[in-house]
Amino acid sequence: MRKRIHVSQLRVGMYIEDVEIEGEDSTRRFKPFLISAAGQVESLMANRLMTVVIDVGKGADVDPGGAQDIDRTAFEAQLRAVFSAKDIRQARECVEDTRPQIRQMLAHARIKASFASDAASAAVERIMSAAFDNAGALIAVAKLKEKDELTFLHSLAVSALMITLGLLICAES
């Protein structure tokens, strides 16, 4: 089973399936590997990575005794190291601007079993605008989850990823 985890959760024995590197060429080739030494963990953390994908079928899972939640202070520091203050501010504004539309869409789906197309259109327009500026910052800010915001932030992150994928497909055409 594959899992995306924050680099702070890495440990020896994990099998790294893929890495997420901001701004890297999409044609890159990543060779999966098993972390066999603490130095490899330190090297991955020094590469300004936000998250990695591990395969728990081929290596160790996250430490069940350790904290599963991302350390907010450390994550904020890493955000500032990877993205500019302007990018982070714009991403946070996008999250706040789209919160009402995403909540309305989820409420319509849950309560009325219908699709709130006006709310969806407004959210998509705002997310696309932010994704054009810096999709990486938007995705990273959306990963700062609070338990009651999990569904919202997940929806926002998936939207940003799909918009970015669409932009890449259009650019290649």
Disulfide bonds with the S-S distance in Angstrom:
none
